[in-house]
Amino acid sequence: METIARTQTVIRFREDILNRAKYKAKQRNMSLNAFLEDVVAQAVKPEIPKLPKDFKIDPVIASFGSLIPAFTPEQLAADDRLAYIVGKGGE
């Protein structure tokens, strides 16, 4: 299981918003921290969706992969589009 680094921070909320967040977290059987992290993650997720695994990229575009520098396996795993462009998608 991958360990995710987290940074402790202090955020100020209006009391009514915090109370509603606590209530929602409890409804979902989540900690307040996990609930807020999930809400923020959804709010800042990339606007371009990931490509489906069966997506076929144009061979001309795929040939540009040799012009792109090497990426780490972590970078390729995090971005399906990038993986397809450099010819590592669907493996």
Buried (B, 14 or more C-beta within 10 A) or exposed (E): EEEEEEEEEEEEEEEEEBEEBBEBBEEEEBEBEEBBBEEEEEEEEEEEEEBEEEEEBEEEEBEEBEEEEEBEEEEBEEBBBBBBBBBBBEE
